[in-house]
Amino acid sequence: MLIPSIGSIVIWPCSRHQARTGGIDTAGRCTLRNGHVPKCRRNGSRSRGPHQVLTRLILASVTVAALRAQQPPQGKPMHTNRLSMEKSPYLLQHAHNPVDWLPWGPEAFEKARKEDKPIFLSIGYSTCHWCHVMERESFENEEIAAIMNKHFISIKVDREERPDVDRIYMAYVQATTGGGGWPMSVWLTPDLKPFVGGTYFPPENRYGRAGFPVLLERIAEAWRSERQKILESSEDVLAQLRKQAEVAPAKAGSGLVLDRAALESGFLIFRRSFDSKLGGFGSEPKFPRPVTHNFLLRYHARTKSREALDMVLLTLREMAKGGMNDQLGGGFHRYSVDSRWFVPHFEKMLYDQAQLAISYLEAFQITRDPAYATVARRIFDYVLRDMLDPDGGFYSAEDADSVIDPAKPKEKGEGAFYVFTRAEIGDPVFEYRYGVEKDGNVANDPHHEFTGKNILFEARSLEETARKFEKTEAEVRAAIAVTSARLMTMRSKRVRPHLDDKVLTAWNGLMISAFAKGGAILDEPHYAAAARRAADFILGKMYDPKTGILLRRYRQGEAAIPGFLDDYAFFSQGLLDLYEAQFDTRNLDAALSLTEKQIELFEDKASGAFFSSGADDSSLVMRLKEDYDGAEPSGNSVALLNLLRLAQITDRKDLRETADRALAAFAPRIMSAPVGVPQMLVAWEYSLSKPKQIILVGEKSAESTGAMLSVLNERFVPNRIVLLIEGAEAREKLAAWLPVIETMGQIGGTATAYVCEDYSCKLPTSDPLKFAELLQ
């Protein structure tokens, strides 16, 4: 059943870039296929229930003249609200709004009940462009703030700190409007049930729709005059949301069986949407979605499908050439507004860097083309330079907007930190290679953000550039390196974009995986060390080994917020990848302990799979089992693969049974919509395979062990576990899970490899060439 729509009040938050590329419908709403959150599209008839009646009452056709949003007068007293006591950079950005903001928590809920007022809930994050816009237009406006303070209890939430709250109310906004995004704006009853929702609202009436102040007044009037309808409507909508969010095995006799057909179906859907000329899936705007690469590369490994491999390789090559790749400093911006990866939304997210680094590493393993390794190195070097906490954790994000003129620090522009005039570059070779034009190279620029400016992209290859200037490729490469260093120095003197310097456990888990793999595959000790330091950071500052509780966020000496499924799953994955790269059994122990705690806190024992949040937070009106693999993989998808890997390592049937229950619960979604769950398809493919159990016997520091590890790390062997028997302590620990390890020794006193399937091992070898054959 489709939840009755309240779409008539929503103005979809359209970035300046989407306006530039024409991604707006006739009502002024963006048609963006969002890479962060999928648009909910459900079939069904629209009933004329009380919710629609309520919507008409709240939002009758607007006849009031548009209110003009005024900037706060110069010299006004500085306001300070309760957000000033928070650690979140996003909440602190609003700490001096005239709005009486409160953080999500008992104080705000009790105030709403005591004063009998509805709640206005605003959710965003610190590097969100349209969050900044709505703050500037509305939340800094004294008149609008006065309306909010009079009629509502206003709560501000950082979606990156509280993804559980964000997911619940995003589900509501998507279900009732057909879209979603940030800033997310939702009105709640004092008992936290939603009754009106949307995203960005302008400060004045536009497109024949109510502006934010008019909307506030109408909702306040409806709360006074139509209270019972609001309460009934919120109860009804919440009940429908809970029903739609149910994840459980198919009913007996349904005929639905999870089988290999899901893998083929997923591949065929991705093939239909693939851009065979420019890479990526679908048309503009184009978002990186590394979970798709993960699935297609494993589908290639299973089926030898060259087409699956080529889709990933073309996408990675085209992304690396485009302006979405920071051609000077390394690392990738959030997405491209066009189909050719040229004009980016300049925000940089840690989770993109982590996942894309692994995509390029795996492409390097498969092809041995050093170009893919170079891109991965540039990502790692960017993160170590600009996203690293002094104690070893990784920061969350850098903003898209930055100061244009240091003399005017409040005036910011999209990508101002990253773009250059031709005069600033002053090198014809560099300009030819990177598409620099005298009057700027952004032709489609309706908002004049890039007038006279150039976004650097690989317009021409090194070979073409060398031919043009009658130089060798080595000479061109050297000349470009000199100019790049000069431009980086110039850029470093500009005002940097805002840095969100909170450390999130989940995103650090993804980055630990990337650095661990990078250290092994690229044989780079400083990447390996970065993975170790980050893991030690999380275990030392955000984990209590006595209780097993993992915390979500660290900033400025404070760790807080009990972890969610994503935190446990992503960090456990990072620890498993770190163990398989460096073989410190403490990381293996920690991954197992965290997975056991994850099962305790989040598993649905009755129906299978994992809730995204624990059962002990009474403020959550529902618990969700997230399954969509979007810009980030879902916690359930990563948890599933962790369980399957740990079951192979420990031979524990309970872990495999937990994974099987989760697969059964998600079977209907895997079979009906595989394109939405590519990382879950990775877990499903792993469960169908016979993973190789690769057991090495030798000292890590020994040359013979290094030779064996080099053979392993050069090859893409996705369905595997890797164990190292080094000394009596490691042998005893691993043999407690796999008794056969007790009998494994070295041949001729050198490192020896045992390659097994289903715990049945082929003849051991100390010959790297023979080992390579066994890995095929």
C-alpha positions in Angstrom: 0.0 0.0 0.0 1.3 3.4 -0.9 1.4 5.9 2.0 -0.7 8.9 1.0 1.4 11.6 -0.6 2.2 14.9 0.9 4.4 15.7 -2.1 2.5 18.9 -2.7 4.6 20.6 0.0 8.0 19.5 -1.1 10.5 21.4 -3.1 13.3 19.0 -3.9 16.7 20.4 -3.0 18.3 21.1 -6.3 22.0 22.1 -6.3 23.3 24.8 -8.5 25.0 22.1 -10.6 21.7 20.2 -11.1 20.1 23.5 -12.3 23.0 23.9 -14.6 22.5 20.4 -16.2 18.7 20.7 -16.4 17.8 18.3 -13.8 14.7 20.1 -12.7 11.1 19.3 -13.4 8.4 21.8 -14.3 7.6 22.2 -10.6 11.1 23.3 -9.8 12.1 20.0 -8.1 15.3 18.2 -8.8 15.1 14.8 -10.6 18.4 13.7 -9.1 18.9 10.0 -8.7 20.5 10.4 -5.3 23.7 8.5 -4.6 23.3 8.8 -0.9 19.7 7.7 -0.6 17.6 5.8 -3.1 14.3 7.5 -4.2 11.5 5.3 -3.0 9.1 4.4 -5.8 6.3 2.1 -4.8 3.4 1.1 -6.9 -0.1 1.4 -5.7 -3.2 3.6 -5.7 -3.4 6.8 -3.8 -6.1 6.7 -1.2 -7.8 9.9 -0.1 -7.3 9.3 3.6 -7.2 11.7 6.5 -3.5 12.4 5.8 -4.3 14.0 2.5 -7.2 15.9 4.0 -4.7 17.2 6.6 -2.3 18.2 3.9 -4.9 20.2 2.1 -5.8 22.0 5.3 -2.2 22.8 6.1 -1.2 23.8 2.5 -4.2 25.3 0.8 -3.3 27.3 -2.2 -1.0 30.1 -1.1 -2.5 33.6 -1.6 -0.2 35.3 0.9 2.4 37.6 -0.7 5.9 36.0 -0.7 7.8 36.8 2.5 11.2 38.3 1.9 14.1 36.6 3.8 16.2 39.3 5.3 19.8 39.0 6.4 20.3 39.7 10.1 21.1 43.4 10.6 24.7 44.4 11.0 25.9 44.7 14.6 23.1 42.5 16.0 23.8 40.7 19.3 25.2 37.2 18.8 22.7 34.5 19.7 23.9 31.3 21.4 21.7 28.3 21.7 22.1 24.8 23.2 24.0 23.5 20.2 27.1 25.4 21.4 27.6 22.6 23.9 27.8 19.9 21.2 30.8 18.4 19.5 29.3 17.9 16.0 30.7 20.4 13.5 27.3 20.5 11.9 25.5 21.4 15.1 28.2 23.9 16.0 27.6 25.6 12.6 24.1 26.5 13.9 25.1 27.3 17.5 24.6 31.1 16.9 21.4 31.0 14.9 18.5 32.9 16.5 16.6 29.6 16.4 16.3 28.0 19.8 17.8 24.8 18.6 18.1 21.8 20.8 20.1 18.6 20.1 18.2 15.3 19.8 17.6 14.0 23.3 15.4 13.8 26.4 15.6 17.6 27.1 14.0 18.5 23.7 11.4 15.7 23.9 10.3 16.7 27.4 10.1 20.4 26.4 7.9 19.5 23.5 5.5 17.5 25.8 5.5 20.1 28.5 4.8 23.0 26.2 2.5 20.9 24.0 4.2 22.0 20.8 5.1 20.0 17.7 8.7 19.4 16.9 10.5 20.8 13.9 13.3 18.3 13.1 16.1 19.5 10.8 18.7 16.9 9.7 21.8 17.5 7.7 25.6 17.4 7.8 28.4 19.9 7.9 29.6 19.7 4.3 26.0 19.8 2.8 25.6 22.7 0.4 21.9 23.1 0.7 22.0 22.8 4.4 24.2 25.9 4.3 21.7 27.6 2.0 18.7 27.0 4.3 20.6 28.1 7.3 21.7 31.4 5.6 18.2 32.0 4.2 16.0 30.9 7.0 17.7 29.9 10.2 19.8 33.1 10.4 16.7 35.2 9.7 15.3 36.8 12.9 11.7 36.9 11.7 11.6 33.3 10.6 13.4 32.2 13.8 10.8 34.0 15.8 8.0 32.0 14.1 9.9 28.8 14.8 10.6 29.6 18.5 7.0 30.6 19.1 5.3 27.6 17.6 7.8 24.7 17.6 10.5 22.9 19.5 13.3 22.9 17.0 15.8 20.0 17.0 18.9 19.8 14.9 20.5 16.4 14.0 23.8 15.6 12.4 22.9 12.6 10.1 26.5 11.3 10.3 26.4 11.1 14.0 22.8 9.7 14.2 22.2 7.7 11.0 19.5 5.8 12.9 17.4 9.0 13.3 18.1 10.0 9.8 17.1 6.6 8.3 13.7 6.6 10.1 12.6 10.1 9.0 14.2 9.7 5.5 12.0 6.6 5.1 9.0 8.8 5.9 10.0 11.6 3.6 10.7 9.2 0.7 7.5 7.2 1.2 5.4 10.3 1.4 7.0 12.5 -1.3 8.8 10.1 -3.6 12.2 11.7 -3.0 14.6 12.7 -0.3 17.7 14.7 0.5 19.3 17.1 2.9 18.6 19.3 4.6 15.7 17.1 5.7 12.8 18.9 7.3 10.2 16.9 9.3 7.5 18.0 11.7 6.8 15.6 14.5 4.3 15.2 17.3 5.7 15.5 20.8 6.0 11.7 20.9 8.2 11.9 17.8 5.7 10.6 15.2 6.1 12.4 11.8 3.2 14.1 10.2 4.7 16.5 7.5 8.0 16.2 5.8 10.2 17.5 3.0 13.7 18.7 2.3 14.9 22.2 1.5 12.2 25.0 1.7 13.0 28.4 0.4 12.4 31.5 2.5 9.6 32.8 0.2 6.9 31.4 -2.0 8.2 29.9 -5.2 6.8 27.7 -8.0 3.3 28.2 -6.7 4.4 26.6 -3.4 4.5 27.8 0.1 7.8 29.3 1.4 9.1 28.2 4.7 7.6 31.0 6.9 4.1 30.4 5.4 4.5 26.7 5.8 5.5 27.2 9.5 2.4 29.3 10.2 0.0 26.8 8.4 1.4 23.8 10.3 1.1 25.7 13.6 -2.5 26.6 12.8 -3.2 23.0 11.9 -1.7 21.8 15.2 -4.1 24.1 17.0 -7.3 23.4 15.0 -6.8 19.9 13.5 -4.8 18.2 16.3 -6.8 15.0 16.3 -6.4 14.5 12.6 -2.7 15.1 12.9 -2.4 12.5 15.6 -4.5 9.9 13.8 -2.6 10.6 10.6 0.8 10.2 12.2 -0.3 6.9 13.8 -1.6 5.6 10.5 1.5 6.6 8.5 3.9 5.2 11.1 2.0 1.8 11.1 2.3 1.7 7.3 6.0 2.5 7.4 6.6 -0.2 9.9 4.8 -2.7 7.7 6.8 -1.6 4.6 10.1 -1.9 6.5 9.5 -5.5 7.5 12.3 -7.8 6.5 11.5 -11.5 6.9 11.9 -14.8 5.0 9.5 -15.6 2.3 6.4 -17.4 3.4 6.3 -21.1 3.1 4.8 -22.1 -0.3 5.7 -18.8 -1.9 8.0 -20.6 -4.3 10.7 -18.0 -3.8 14.1 -19.6 -3.5 17.4 -17.7 -3.3 19.6 -19.1 -6.1 22.3 -18.2 -8.5 19.8 -16.5 -10.8 20.1 -13.4 -8.6 23.7 -13.0 -9.6 22.8 -13.2 -13.3 19.9 -10.8 -12.9 22.0 -8.3 -11.1 24.6 -8.4 -13.9 22.0 -8.0 -16.6 20.4 -5.0 -14.9 23.8 -3.2 -14.5 24.6 -4.0 -18.2 21.4 -2.4 -19.4 22.1 0.9 -17.5 25.9 1.0 -18.3 27.2 3.9 -20.3 29.5 2.1 -22.7 31.1 5.3 -23.9 31.9 7.2 -20.7 31.5 4.6 -18.0 29.2 4.6 -15.0 25.6 3.6 -14.8 22.8 5.7 -15.9 23.0 9.3 -17.1 24.0 12.5 -15.3 24.5 13.3 -12.5 26.9 10.4 -12.0 27.8 9.1 -8.6 30.6 6.7 -7.8 29.0 3.5 -6.4 31.9 1.2 -5.6 29.7 -1.6 -4.3 28.7 -2.1 -8.0 32.4 -2.6 -8.8 32.7 -5.1 -6.0 29.9 -7.2 -7.4 30.9 -7.0 -11.1 34.6 -7.9 -10.4 33.5 -10.9 -8.4 31.0 -11.8 -11.1 33.9 -11.7 -13.5 36.0 -13.9 -11.3 33.2 -16.5 -11.1 32.0 -16.5 -14.7 35.0 -15.1 -16.6 32.7 -12.5 -18.1 34.9 -10.0 -19.9 32.0 -7.7 -20.2 31.6 -7.4 -16.4 35.3 -6.6 -16.0 35.3 -4.1 -18.9 32.3 -2.2 -17.3 34.4 -1.6 -14.2 37.6 -0.8 -15.9 36.1 1.8 -18.3 34.3 3.4 -15.4 37.5 3.6 -13.3 39.5 5.0 -16.3 36.9 7.7 -17.1 36.5 8.7 -13.5 40.2 9.1 -13.1 40.5 11.3 -16.2 37.7 13.6 -15.2 37.4 16.7 -13.0 35.8 14.6 -10.3 39.3 13.3 -9.6 41.4 16.0 -8.0 44.1 16.0 -10.6 46.5 18.0 -8.4 45.9 16.7 -4.9 44.5 13.3 -5.3 41.2 11.9 -4.0 37.7 12.0 -5.5 34.9 14.6 -5.2 31.4 13.4 -4.3 29.9 13.2 -7.8 29.8 14.6 -11.3 27.0 16.7 -12.5 27.5 15.7 -16.1 27.9 12.4 -17.9 31.6 12.7 -18.5 32.8 13.0 -14.9 34.0 16.6 -15.7 32.2 19.1 -13.4 32.1 17.8 -9.9 30.2 18.6 -6.8 33.5 19.4 -5.0 32.7 17.8 -1.6 35.1 15.0 -0.6 33.9 12.2 1.6 36.1 9.7 3.5 33.9 6.7 2.5 34.3 7.5 -1.2 38.1 7.6 -0.8 38.1 4.2 1.0 35.9 2.3 -1.4 37.3 3.8 -4.6 40.9 3.0 -3.4 39.9 -0.7 -3.2 38.3 -0.6 -6.6 41.5 0.7 -8.2 43.6 -1.8 -6.2 41.5 -4.7 -7.4 41.6 -3.4 -11.0 45.4 -3.3 -10.6 45.5 -6.9 -9.3 43.4 -8.1 -12.3 45.1 -6.2 -15.1 48.6 -5.4 -13.6 48.2 -2.0 -15.3 50.1 0.5 -13.1 47.8 3.3 -13.9 45.2 1.9 -11.5 47.8 1.6 -8.8 48.8 5.2 -9.3 45.2 6.4 -8.7 45.0 4.4 -5.6 48.3 5.8 -4.3 47.0 9.4 -5.0 43.9 8.6 -2.9 46.0 7.3 0.0 48.4 10.2 -0.2 45.5 12.7 -0.2 43.9 11.1 2.9 47.2 11.0 4.8 47.9 14.6 3.9 44.5 16.2 4.5 42.2 13.8 6.4 44.4 12.4 9.2 44.0 13.1 12.8 47.3 13.4 14.6 46.5 10.4 16.7 45.8 8.2 13.7 42.1 8.3 13.0 40.6 9.7 9.8 38.4 12.7 9.4 35.0 12.6 7.8 34.8 15.1 4.9 35.8 18.4 3.2 33.2 20.9 2.0 32.4 21.7 -1.6 32.2 25.4 -1.0 35.3 27.5 -0.2 36.3 31.2 0.2 36.7 32.9 -3.1 38.5 36.0 -1.9 40.2 36.0 1.5 39.2 39.6 2.0 35.6 38.5 2.0 35.6 35.3 4.1 31.8 34.9 4.2 31.5 34.7 0.4 32.1 31.2 -0.8 31.8 29.4 -4.1 31.6 25.9 -5.3 35.0 24.5 -5.9 36.8 27.9 -5.5 39.7 26.1 -3.8 40.3 23.8 -6.7 40.0 25.9 -9.9 42.5 28.0 -11.7 42.7 30.7 -14.3 45.0 30.1 -17.3 47.2 33.0 -16.2 47.8 31.2 -12.9 49.0 28.1 -14.6 51.3 29.6 -17.2 52.5 26.3 -18.7 51.4 25.4 -22.3 52.3 21.7 -21.8 50.2 21.4 -18.6 47.4 23.4 -20.1 47.2 21.2 -23.2 47.2 18.0 -21.1 44.6 19.2 -18.6 42.2 21.1 -20.9 42.9 24.6 -19.8 41.3 27.4 -21.8 42.0 31.2 -21.8 38.4 32.1 -20.8 37.8 29.0 -18.7 36.8 25.5 -19.7 33.3 25.2 -18.2 31.0 26.0 -21.1 27.7 25.2 -19.3 27.9 27.6 -16.3 24.5 29.4 -16.0 25.3 30.6 -12.5 28.7 32.0 -13.6 30.6 30.2 -10.8 33.5 29.2 -13.1 33.8 32.3 -15.3 37.4 32.5 -16.4 38.3 29.4 -14.3 39.4 25.9 -15.3 38.5 22.5 -13.8 41.6 20.3 -14.4 40.9 17.1 -16.2 42.9 14.8 -18.5 41.9 16.3 -21.8 44.7 14.5 -23.6 47.0 11.6 -22.9 50.7 11.9 -22.2 51.4 10.4 -25.6 49.2 13.1 -27.4 50.8 15.8 -25.4 54.4 14.6 -26.1 53.5 14.5 -29.9 52.0 18.0 -29.8 55.2 19.5 -28.2 57.7 17.2 -29.9 58.9 15.9 -26.5 59.3 12.4 -25.0 56.7 11.2 -22.6 59.3 11.3 -19.9 60.0 15.0 -20.6 56.3 15.8 -20.5 55.9 13.9 -17.3 58.7 15.8 -15.7 57.5 19.2 -16.9 54.0 18.4 -15.6 55.3 17.4 -12.2 57.1 20.7 -11.8 54.0 22.7 -12.7 51.8 20.5 -10.5 54.1 21.1 -7.5 54.0 24.9 -8.1 50.1 24.9 -8.4 49.9 22.8 -5.2 52.0 25.3 -3.4 49.7 28.1 -4.8 46.6 26.2 -3.8 47.9 25.5 -0.3 47.9 29.3 0.3 44.2 29.6 -0.4 41.6 29.3 2.3 40.9 25.6 2.6 37.3 24.2 2.5 35.7 23.5 5.8 36.9 20.2 7.3 34.5 18.0 9.2 37.1 16.7 11.7 35.0 14.2 13.5 36.2 10.6 13.4 33.4 8.1 12.6 34.0 4.4 13.5 32.2 3.0 10.4 34.0 5.2 7.9 37.3 4.6 9.6 36.6 0.9 9.2 36.3 1.3 5.5 39.5 3.3 5.3 41.4 0.7 7.4 40.3 -1.9 4.9 41.7 0.2 2.1 45.0 1.1 3.7 45.5 -2.6 4.8 45.0 -3.8 1.3 47.0 -0.9 -0.1 49.9 -1.7 2.1 49.9 -5.3 1.0 49.1 -5.0 -2.7 51.4 -2.0 -3.3 54.0 -3.2 -0.8 54.0 0.2 0.9 54.9 0.1 4.6 53.6 3.6 5.4 50.1 2.6 4.1 50.3 -0.5 6.2 51.3 1.6 9.2 48.4 4.0 8.6 45.9 1.0 8.8 47.5 -0.2 12.1 47.4 3.3 13.7 43.8 3.9 12.8 42.7 0.5 14.2 44.6 1.2 17.4 43.0 4.6 17.5 39.5 3.1 17.4 40.3 0.3 19.8 42.0 2.6 22.2 39.6 5.6 22.2 36.2 4.3 21.1 36.0 0.7 22.3 35.5 -0.7 25.8 36.8 -4.3 25.9 35.1 -4.9 29.2 31.6 -4.2 27.9 32.2 -4.9 24.3 30.6 -1.5 23.4 31.9 0.4 20.4 31.3 4.1 20.1 30.3 6.0 16.9 32.0 9.4 17.0 35.2 10.9 18.3 36.1 14.6 18.2 38.4 16.8 20.3 39.1 14.2 22.9 35.5 13.0 23.4 34.2 9.7 22.2 30.4 9.4 22.3 27.2 7.8 20.9 26.8 4.0 21.1 27.7 2.4 17.8 25.2 1.3 15.2 25.3 -1.8 13.0 27.4 0.0 10.5 30.1 0.8 13.1 30.4 -2.8 14.3 30.2 -4.3 10.8 32.5 -1.9 8.9 35.1 -1.8 11.7 35.1 -5.6 12.0 35.6 -5.8 8.3 38.6 -3.5 8.6 40.1 -5.6 11.3 39.6 -8.8 9.3 41.3 -7.1 6.3 44.1 -5.9 8.5 44.7 -9.3 9.9 44.8 -10.9 6.4 47.4 -8.2 5.4 49.6 -8.1 8.5 48.6 -11.2 10.6 48.4 -9.7 14.1 46.0 -12.1 15.8 44.8 -9.4 18.2 42.9 -7.9 15.2 41.3 -11.3 14.5 40.2 -11.6 18.1 38.8 -8.1 18.1 36.8 -8.7 14.9 35.3 -11.9 16.4 34.4 -10.1 19.7 32.8 -7.2 17.9 30.8 -9.5 15.7 29.6 -11.5 18.7 28.5 -8.2 20.3 26.9 -7.1 17.0 24.8 -10.3 17.1 23.8 -9.6 20.7 22.8 -6.0 20.1 21.2 -6.0 16.6 20.1 -9.4 15.4 16.5 -10.1 14.9 16.4 -13.6 16.5 12.9 -14.3 15.2 13.1 -13.3 11.5 16.8 -13.0 10.9 19.1 -10.2 9.7 20.2 -7.1 11.7 18.5 -4.0 12.8 20.5 -0.8 12.2 20.1 0.3 15.8 19.9 -1.3 19.2 16.7 -2.0 21.1 17.5 0.2 24.1 16.7 3.6 22.6 13.1 4.5 23.4 13.2 7.7 21.3 13.2 5.7 18.0 9.7 5.2 16.8 10.8 2.2 14.7 13.8 -0.1 14.0 14.9 -0.6 10.4 16.9 -3.3 8.7 18.9 -1.3 6.2 19.7 -3.2 3.0 20.3 -0.6 0.3 23.9 -0.6 -0.9 24.4 3.0 -2.1 27.3 5.4 -1.7 28.1 3.2 1.3 27.4 -0.5 1.6 24.6 -1.4 4.0 25.5 -2.6 7.5 23.7 -5.9 6.8 25.6 -6.6 3.6 29.0 -6.1 5.3 27.9 -8.0 8.4 26.9 -10.9 6.2 30.3 -11.2 4.5 32.0 -10.8 7.9 30.0 -13.7 9.3 30.8 -15.9 6.3 34.6 -15.1 6.5 34.7 -15.7 10.3 32.8 -19.0 9.9 35.5 -20.1 7.5 38.3 -19.0 9.9 36.8 -20.5 13.1 34.6 -23.3 11.7 31.8 -22.1 14.0 28.5 -23.3 12.8 26.6 -20.6 14.8 28.2 -17.9 12.7 27.2 -19.6 9.5 23.7 -20.1 10.8 23.4 -16.4 11.7 24.5 -15.6 8.1 22.1 -18.0 6.6 19.2 -16.6 8.6 20.1 -13.1 7.3 20.3 -14.3 3.7 16.9 -16.0 4.1 15.4 -12.7 5.5 16.7 -10.7 2.6 16.0 -13.3 -0.1 12.9 -11.6 -1.3 14.8 -8.4 -1.9 17.8 -10.0 -3.4 15.7 -11.8 -5.9 13.3 -9.0 -6.7 15.7 -6.0 -6.8 19.3 -7.2 -7.0 20.5 -3.9 -8.4 19.8 -2.3 -5.0 21.9 -4.7 -3.1 25.1 -5.3 -5.0 27.2 -5.8 -1.8 24.7 -8.3 -0.6 25.2 -10.1 -3.9 28.9 -10.2 -3.0 28.1 -12.0 0.2 25.6 -14.3 -1.5 28.2 -15.2 -4.1 30.8 -15.9 -1.4 28.3 -18.2 0.4 27.8 -20.1 -2.9 31.5 -20.6 -3.5 34.0 -22.8 -1.9 36.4 -20.2 -0.4 40.0 -21.0 -0.6 41.5 -21.5 2.9 45.1 -20.3 2.5 47.3 -21.1 5.4 51.0 -20.0 5.4 53.6 -21.3 7.8 56.5 -19.0 8.4 57.9 -15.9 10.0 56.5 -12.7 8.7 59.9 -11.1 8.4 61.4 -14.1 6.5 62.3 -13.6 2.8 60.6 -16.8 1.9 57.3 -15.7 3.6 57.5 -12.4 1.8 57.9 -14.2 -1.6 54.7 -16.2 -0.9 52.8 -13.1 0.2 53.9 -11.3 -2.9 52.4 -14.1 -5.0 49.1 -13.9 -3.1 48.8 -10.1 -3.1 49.5 -9.8 -6.8 46.4 -11.9 -7.6 42.7 -11.1 -7.3 41.4 -14.0 -5.2 38.2 -12.6 -3.6 36.7 -15.7 -2.1 39.3 -16.7 0.4 40.6 -16.6 4.0 44.3 -16.2 4.8 46.0 -17.4 8.0 49.6 -17.2 9.0 51.1 -19.7 11.5 54.0 -17.8 13.1 55.2 -19.2 16.3 53.6 -21.4 19.0 51.1 -18.8 20.2 49.5 -18.2 16.8 49.5 -21.9 16.1 47.7 -22.7 19.4 45.1 -19.9 18.8 44.3 -20.9 15.2 44.4 -24.7 15.9 41.7 -24.2 18.6 39.4 -23.3 15.6 40.9 -25.5 12.9 42.6 -28.5 14.5 44.3 -29.5 11.2 46.6 -26.5 11.7 48.4 -28.5 14.4 49.8 -30.8 11.7 51.0 -28.1 9.3 54.7 -27.4 9.1 57.4 -26.0 6.9 59.1 -27.8 4.0 62.8 -27.5 4.1 62.7 -24.8 6.7 61.2 -22.2 4.4 57.7 -20.6 4.3 55.1 -23.2 3.1 51.6 -22.7 1.8 48.6 -24.9 2.3 45.7 -24.2 0.0 42.5 -25.9 1.1 38.8 -26.1 0.2 36.2 -27.3 2.7 39.2 -28.0 5.0 40.6 -30.5 2.5 44.1 -29.4 1.5 46.1 -29.9 -1.6 49.8 -30.9 -1.2 51.7 -28.1 0.5 54.4 -26.2 -1.3 57.3 -23.9 -0.6 57.6 -23.0 -4.3 56.1 -19.6 -5.1 55.4 -20.7 -8.7 53.5 -23.8 -7.5 51.7 -21.6 -5.0 50.6 -19.3 -7.8 49.1 -22.4 -9.7 47.2 -23.5 -6.6 45.6 -20.0 -6.4 44.1 -20.3 -9.9 
